[in-house]
Amino acid sequence: MTDEFDYDLIALGAGSGGLSVVERAASYGQRCAIIERGRVGGTCVNVGCVPKKIMWFGANLADMIEDAGGYGYDLTRNGFDWSRLVAKREQYIDGINSWYHGHLQKLGIDEIEGEASFVDANTLAVGARHYSARDIVIATGTRPTLPDVPGIEHAITSDGFFALQQQPARVAIAGSGYIAVELAGVLNALGSQVTMFLRKQHVLAKFDGLLQSTLLERLAQSGIELRMQCQLIAITRSESGSLDLEDNHGVGLEDVDQVIYAIGRSPELETLKLENAGVATTSRGYVETDLYQRTNQPNIFALGDITGRAPLTPVAIAAGRRLADRLYDQQSDRHLDYELVPTVVFSHPPVATIGATEEAARAEYGDRVRVYQTRFTAMYNSISGHDIPTAMKLVCLDAEEKVIGCHMIGPAVDEMLQGFAVAIRMGACKRDFDDTVAIHPTSSEELVTMRKI
C-alpha cells in the first residue's frame, strides 16, 4: 500500500461476497476494510440461507413424525413451539455474527459500521468520515421487492418472515420462485394453511419442465391451495385485525393472518452515489461487470447479487476469492465460470439442478440432444406411506452424450448433486455415468442406471 490511500482494498457490504474478497486479499498481505450498515454476514446469514435451512430442518421433522407410523412407531405430534425454534435459530445466527467479528479482527481487517457512498472513484464517505482505497469492491446485495398495490404496508417479504415471533395460522404467498416455494413448504409442513398466488401456471420459471411440473403437483398434494394466473390487487385490514385480499379474478381471500410477497429482489444501490465514481449500471439497475468482475472503472469491481448474475451465496464467495487471487496473487486469468453452477431449492421435496434444461438445450441444439429420465417413489417414502415423488433427468449432447444438464427433485437430492456437479464440470459423458458402479439401495443410483426415454 502506498501512502496515497488508507487501504489497498475496501469492500462495500459484509455479506458472502464482500467477506470473501477481503479475507483472501488479507491473506496476500493487503490492508483491507469492509463497510456494512447492518449485521455482518449479509442476507445469507441473517435473513436467507442459514435461517431458511434451520426452518426447513424443523419442517422436515414434522414430516418425519408423520412417516414414523409406517415404520412401526406409535408417535403423535403433540404441538409445535414456533417461538422456541426461532429462539434457537437466532442463537445460532448470533454465534456466526460473533465469530465473524473475531475472525476479521484476527485477520487485521477493519470493520467500518455505517452507510457508504462514493465521493470519487477512490474515496468513500461514511457519515462525516472519508476512507480511500486503491481498489473498491461493491458487494451490497439485493433487497426483496414489493409491488405498488393498495394496502401493501400490511404485507411482509422474506425478511419479515424471519422476524415473525408467532406462527401465522393462515398465510397468503404471492410469488412462484424459489423463495416462494421454500416458504410455502415450510409453513405448510409446520401446520399453517397456505394459499399461493401464482402469476402464471407454473412455479420455478427457467427451471427444467420436469422440476416445474413435479413440484407443482406435490405442492397441491400437500394441501397448499394454488391459484393460477392470479395476482393480488388490494390488501385491507379488517376490524378484527385479520387481512382481506382482493385478486384480479374477483375471488379474493378473507381472514388471512399474514401476506408474504416473494416476487423478486432489487439491487441495493440508491445510497451509494455511483454517479460520483462514474460506475455504470445495466438497464435493470444492477452494476455492470465483465467476467472478471470489473466495472467500467478500472479500480472498482462488483460481485454477488448486485451484478444480477447467479444470485447464490457460493457464487459470491467463489467470485470474491477469484477476484482477490487475480488482483493480489498474479493469477492473471483467474475468474469465475458462470456456465455450470449447481443450484438447490429447499422446497418440499427439494430440487437440485445444474446446466442446461431440456427446453434450452433443444432450442439451441435440436436433434443433437438426448434425454434420460426416471420417476419413482424412493424406498423410504414407499414404506412411510407418503407418496412423495422423485424424478431425475440427464440432458446429453451429440453421439458421445456429454452430460450438459442434470435435474432432480425428491428427498435427499440436495445432498446428491455436489459430487455429480464435479463430474459434469469435468466433462463427463453418459458412458462415464453408466460405467460407475451403483450404490444400492439409494436414490442416487438411478443417475448411473438411467435408460433413454
C-alpha positions in Angstrom: 0.0 0.0 0.0 1.2 3.4 -0.8 0.8 6.5 1.4 -1.7 7.8 -1.1 -4.6 5.6 0.2 -5.9 4.5 3.6 -6.3 0.9 2.3 -5.4 -1.4 -0.6 -9.0 -2.7 -0.7 -12.3 -1.7 0.7 -15.4 -3.9 0.2 -18.9 -2.4 0.5 -21.1 -5.0 2.2 -20.2 -7.6 4.7 -22.1 -10.4 3.1 -20.7 -13.5 1.4 -19.0 -11.7 -1.4 -17.5 -8.8 0.5 -16.3 -11.0 3.3 -14.7 -13.5 0.9 -12.8 -10.9 -1.1 -11.3 -9.1 1.9 -10.4 -12.4 3.6 -8.5 -13.7 0.6 -6.9 -10.3 -0.1 -5.7 -10.0 3.5 -4.1 -13.4 3.2 -1.9 -11.9 0.4 -0.8 -9.1 2.7 -3.3 -6.4 1.6 -4.6 -3.8 4.0 -8.3 -4.2 3.9 -11.5 -2.8 5.3 -15.2 -3.7 5.0 -18.1 -1.4 5.4 -21.5 -2.6 6.5 -24.6 -0.8 7.7 -26.4 -3.9 9.1 -25.4 -7.2 10.6 -22.2 -8.9 9.4 -22.9 -11.9 7.2 -25.4 -10.2 5.0 -28.6 -11.7 3.6 -27.4 -15.3 3.7 -26.5 -15.5 7.4 -29.2 -13.2 8.8 -32.4 -13.4 6.6 -31.5 -16.0 3.9 -29.8 -19.3 3.5 -28.9 -20.0 7.2 -32.3 -19.2 8.9 -34.2 -20.7 6.0 -32.3 -24.1 6.2 -33.0 -24.2 10.0 -36.7 -23.7 9.4 -36.6 -26.3 6.6 -35.0 -28.8 9.0 -37.8 -28.1 11.5 -40.4 -28.6 8.8 -38.8 -31.9 7.8 -39.0 -33.2 11.3 -42.8 -32.6 11.2 -42.9 -34.8 8.1 -40.8 -37.5 9.8 -43.1 -37.7 12.7 -45.9 -38.5 10.2 -43.6 -41.0 8.5 -42.8 -42.9 11.7 -46.1 -44.8 11.7 -45.1 -46.6 8.6 -42.0 -47.9 10.3 -43.9 -49.3 13.3 -43.6 -46.3 15.7 -46.6 -45.0 17.6 -45.9 -41.3 17.6 -48.2 -38.3 17.8 -47.5 -34.7 17.0 -48.4 -33.0 20.3 -47.7 -29.5 19.2 -45.1 -27.2 17.8 -43.5 -24.2 19.5 -42.6 -21.7 16.8 -41.0 -19.3 19.2 -38.7 -21.9 20.6 -37.4 -22.8 17.1 -37.0 -19.1 16.3 -35.0 -18.6 19.5 -32.7 -21.4 18.7 -32.3 -20.2 15.2 -31.4 -16.6 16.3 -28.9 -18.0 18.9 -27.2 -19.9 16.1 -27.1 -16.8 13.9 -25.7 -14.7 16.7 -22.9 -17.2 17.1 -22.0 -16.8 13.4 -22.1 -12.9 13.7 -19.8 -13.0 16.8 -17.4 -15.4 15.1 -17.1 -13.1 12.0 -16.2 -10.1 14.2 -13.4 -12.0 15.8 -12.3 -13.6 12.6 -12.0 -10.2 10.8 -10.1 -8.7 13.8 -7.7 -11.7 13.8 -7.0 -11.1 10.0 -6.4 -7.4 10.6 -9.4 -6.4 8.5 -11.0 -3.2 9.7 -14.8 -3.2 10.2 -16.5 0.2 9.5 -20.1 0.5 10.5 -22.4 2.7 8.6 -23.8 3.6 5.2 -21.2 4.2 2.5 -21.4 6.5 -0.6 -18.8 7.3 -3.2 -17.1 10.7 -3.1 -15.0 9.8 -6.1 -13.6 6.6 -7.7 -11.1 6.0 -4.8 -12.9 7.6 -1.9 -15.9 6.6 0.2 -17.9 8.6 2.8 -19.4 7.0 5.9 -21.1 9.7 7.9 -18.6 12.5 8.3 -15.6 10.3 7.7 -13.8 9.6 4.4 -11.9 6.5 3.6 -9.8 5.9 0.5 -8.6 2.8 -1.2 -6.7 1.8 -4.3 -9.4 -0.8 -5.1 -13.0 -0.9 -4.2 -15.4 -3.8 -4.4 -19.2 -3.3 -4.5 -21.0 -6.2 -2.8 -24.1 -4.7 -1.3 -26.5 -7.4 -2.4 -30.2 -7.0 -3.1 -33.4 -6.5 -1.1 -36.9 -8.0 -1.5 -39.2 -6.3 -3.9 -42.7 -5.1 -3.1 -45.3 -4.1 -5.7 -47.3 -0.9 -5.7 -50.7 -2.1 -4.7 -53.2 -0.6 -2.2 -52.5 -1.9 1.3 -49.0 -3.2 0.6 -48.0 -1.8 4.0 -49.8 -4.8 5.6 -47.7 -7.3 3.7 -44.2 -8.6 4.5 -41.3 -10.1 2.5 -38.9 -12.9 3.3 -37.1 -10.5 5.6 -40.4 -10.1 7.5 -40.9 -13.9 7.6 -37.7 -14.2 9.6 -38.9 -11.6 12.0 -42.1 -13.4 12.9 -42.3 -14.3 16.6 -45.5 -16.3 16.2 -46.6 -18.8 13.6 -49.4 -17.4 11.3 -52.3 -19.8 11.1 -53.4 -18.7 7.6 -50.9 -17.4 5.1 -51.1 -16.0 1.5 -47.9 -16.1 -0.5 -47.5 -14.1 -3.7 -44.8 -15.5 -6.0 -43.7 -18.6 -7.8 -39.9 -18.5 -7.5 -37.6 -20.4 -5.2 -38.2 -18.2 -2.1 -42.0 -18.5 -2.5 -42.0 -22.3 -2.8 -39.5 -22.7 0.1 -41.6 -20.6 2.4 -44.8 -22.2 1.3 -43.3 -25.7 2.0 -42.0 -24.8 5.5 -45.2 -23.1 6.6 -47.4 -25.9 5.3 -45.4 -28.6 6.9 -45.4 -26.8 10.2 -49.2 -26.6 10.1 -50.1 -23.2 8.6 -52.9 -23.1 6.0 -51.2 -21.8 2.8 -52.5 -20.2 -0.4 -50.1 -19.4 -3.2 -50.9 -16.7 -5.8 -49.1 -17.6 -9.0 -48.9 -15.0 -11.8 -48.7 -17.8 -14.4 -49.4 -21.5 -14.3 -46.1 -22.8 -13.1 -43.5 -22.4 -10.4 -39.7 -22.1 -10.7 -39.6 -20.3 -14.1 -36.5 -21.1 -16.1 -36.0 -24.4 -14.3 -36.4 -27.7 -16.3 -40.0 -28.6 -17.1 -39.8 -31.8 -15.2 -39.0 -30.0 -12.0 -41.7 -27.4 -12.5 -44.5 -29.9 -13.1 -43.4 -32.4 -10.4 -43.1 -29.7 -7.7 -46.4 -28.0 -8.7 -48.1 -31.4 -8.4 -46.5 -32.0 -5.0 -47.5 -28.6 -3.7 -51.1 -29.3 -4.5 -50.9 -32.8 -3.0 -49.5 -31.4 0.2 -52.6 -29.3 0.8 -51.3 -25.9 -0.4 -54.0 -24.0 -2.4 -52.7 -22.9 -5.7 -54.3 -20.0 -7.5 -53.1 -19.9 -11.1 -52.7 -16.8 -13.2 -53.8 -14.8 -10.2 -52.5 -11.6 -8.7 -53.3 -9.7 -5.6 -54.7 -6.2 -6.3 -55.5 -4.9 -2.8 -55.0 -5.8 0.9 -57.1 -4.4 3.6 -57.1 -4.9 7.4 -60.4 -5.8 8.9 -61.8 -4.6 12.3 -60.8 -8.0 13.8 -57.2 -7.4 12.7 -57.0 -10.1 10.0 -56.3 -9.3 6.4 -58.8 -9.4 3.4 -57.4 -9.8 -0.1 -58.7 -8.9 -3.5 -57.3 -10.5 -6.6 -57.7 -9.9 -10.4 -60.3 -12.7 -10.7 -62.7 -11.2 -8.1 -62.4 -14.2 -5.8 -60.2 -12.9 -3.0 -59.4 -14.4 0.4 -60.6 -13.3 3.8 -59.3 -13.7 7.4 -55.6 -14.1 6.5 -53.0 -13.7 9.2 -50.1 -12.9 7.0 -49.4 -11.9 3.4 -45.9 -12.7 2.2 -44.5 -11.3 -1.1 -41.7 -13.3 -2.8 -41.8 -11.8 -6.3 -38.1 -11.0 -6.7 -35.3 -8.8 -5.4 -33.9 -5.4 -6.4 -30.3 -4.1 -6.2 -29.2 -2.1 -3.1 -27.7 0.9 -4.9 -29.7 4.0 -4.1 -27.4 5.4 -1.3 -24.1 4.5 -3.0 -24.0 7.6 -5.3 -22.4 5.6 -8.1 -22.5 8.7 -10.3 -19.7 10.3 -8.2 -17.4 7.5 -9.2 -18.8 7.1 -12.8 -19.8 3.5 -12.3 -22.2 2.2 -15.0 -25.3 0.1 -14.3 -27.4 -2.1 -16.5 -30.9 -1.4 -17.8 -32.2 -3.4 -14.8 -30.3 -1.3 -12.3 -27.5 -3.8 -11.5 -23.8 -2.9 -11.5 -22.4 -3.7 -14.9 -19.4 -6.1 -14.8 -17.4 -8.3 -17.1 -16.4 -11.9 -16.4 -13.5 -10.6 -14.3 -16.0 -8.6 -12.0 -14.6 -5.4 -13.4 -16.9 -2.3 -13.8 -16.2 0.4 -16.3 -13.9 2.0 -13.7 -10.5 0.2 -13.6 -10.2 0.1 -9.8 -13.8 -0.6 -9.0 -15.3 -4.1 -9.0 -18.6 -5.7 -8.2 -19.7 -9.2 -7.3 -22.5 -11.2 -5.9 -26.2 -10.5 -6.3 -25.6 -6.8 -7.1 -24.3 -7.9 -10.5 -27.6 -9.7 -11.4 -25.8 -12.9 -12.2 -26.5 -16.2 -10.4 -27.7 -14.8 -7.1 -26.3 -17.5 -4.9 -24.1 -17.4 -1.8 -21.4 -19.8 -3.1 -21.3 -17.9 -6.3 -20.5 -14.6 -4.5 -17.9 -16.4 -2.4 -16.2 -18.0 -5.4 -16.2 -14.8 -7.3 -14.7 -12.8 -4.4 -11.9 -15.3 -3.8 -11.0 -15.5 -7.5 -11.0 -11.7 -7.8 -8.5 -11.4 -4.9 -6.4 -14.2 -6.5 -6.2 -12.2 -9.7 -5.6 -8.8 -8.2 -3.1 -9.7 -5.5 -1.6 -13.1 -6.3 -0.6 -12.6 -10.0 -3.2 -15.2 -11.2 -3.9 -13.0 -14.3 -6.7 -15.1 -15.8 -8.4 -16.2 -12.5 -12.2 -15.7 -12.7 -15.5 -17.4 -12.0 -17.1 -19.5 -14.8 -20.8 -18.9 -14.5 -21.8 -21.6 -17.0 -22.2 -24.6 -14.7 -23.4 -23.5 -11.3 -25.1 -26.2 -9.2 -28.3 -25.0 -7.5 -30.5 -26.4 -4.8 -34.0 -25.2 -3.9 -35.1 -26.2 -0.4 -38.7 -26.9 -1.3 -40.7 -29.9 -0.1 -39.3 -32.0 -1.7 -36.0 -30.3 -2.6 -34.9 -29.5 -6.1 -31.3 -29.8 -7.4 -30.1 -28.7 -10.8 -27.0 -27.9 -12.9 -26.5 -27.0 -16.5 -28.9 -26.7 -19.5 -32.6 -27.5 -19.2 -34.1 -29.8 -21.8 -36.0 -26.9 -23.2 -33.0 -24.7 -23.6 -30.8 -27.5 -25.0 -33.4 -28.4 -27.6 -33.8 -24.8 -28.6 -30.0 -24.5 -29.1 -29.0 -27.9 -30.4 -32.2 -29.5 -31.8 -32.0 -33.2 -32.5 -28.4 -33.4 -31.2 -29.9 -33.6 -27.7 -30.6 -36.9 -26.0 -32.5 -37.1 -22.7 -32.6 -39.8 -20.0 -35.3 -39.6 -17.4 -36.8 -41.5 -14.5 -39.6 -41.1 -11.9 -40.1 -43.3 -8.9 -41.0 -43.3 -5.2 -38.0 -43.7 -3.0 -37.8 -46.7 -0.7 -38.1 -44.6 2.4 -41.3 -43.0 1.2 -42.8 -46.3 0.0 -42.5 -47.7 3.5 -43.7 -44.5 5.2 -46.8 -44.5 3.1 -46.3 -40.9 1.9 -46.1 -41.0 -1.9 -43.6 -38.2 -2.4 -42.2 -38.3 -6.0 -38.5 -38.5 -7.0 -37.8 -37.5 -10.6 -34.4 -37.2 -12.4 -33.3 -36.2 -15.8 -29.9 -36.1 -17.7 -29.6 -33.9 -20.7 -26.9 -35.1 -23.1 -25.3 -33.8 -26.3 -24.2 -35.5 -29.5 -23.0 -39.0 -30.1 -20.6 -39.0 -27.2 -23.6 -37.9 -25.0 -21.7 -35.4 -23.0 -23.9 -34.5 -19.9 -24.8 -30.8 -20.2 -27.7 -30.8 -17.7 -28.8 -32.7 -14.6 -32.1 -32.0 -12.9 -33.6 -33.8 -9.8 -36.4 -33.4 -7.4 -37.1 -35.6 -4.5 -36.0 -36.4 -0.9 -32.2 -36.1 -0.5 -31.4 -34.7 -4.0 -29.9 -31.6 -2.3 -27.1 -33.8 -0.9 -26.7 -35.8 -4.2 -25.9 -33.0 -6.6 -22.5 -31.8 -5.3 -20.5 -34.9 -6.5 -22.3 -35.1 -9.8 -21.6 -31.4 -10.4 -17.9 -32.1 -10.2 -18.2 -34.9 -12.8 -20.3 -32.7 -15.1 -17.8 -29.8 -14.8 -15.1 -32.2 -15.8 -16.9 -33.1 -19.0 -18.4 -36.5 -18.0 -20.4 -38.3 -20.7 -23.3 -40.7 -20.2 -20.9 -43.6 -20.6 -19.0 -42.4 -17.6 -22.2 -42.5 -15.6 -23.1 -45.9 -16.9 -19.6 -47.3 -16.1 -19.8 -46.1 -12.5 -20.9 -48.9 -10.1 -24.2 -48.1 -8.5 -24.6 -47.7 -4.7 -27.6 -49.8 -3.8 -30.1 -49.3 -2.5 -30.1 -45.5 -2.9 -32.0 -43.0 -4.9 -28.7 -41.6 -6.4 -28.0 -44.9 -8.1 -30.7 -44.0 -10.6 -28.4 -41.4 -12.1 -26.0 -44.1 -13.2 -28.6 -46.7 -14.3 -30.9 -44.5 -16.4 -32.1 -45.6 -19.8 -33.2 -43.3 -22.7 -36.8 -42.2 -22.7 
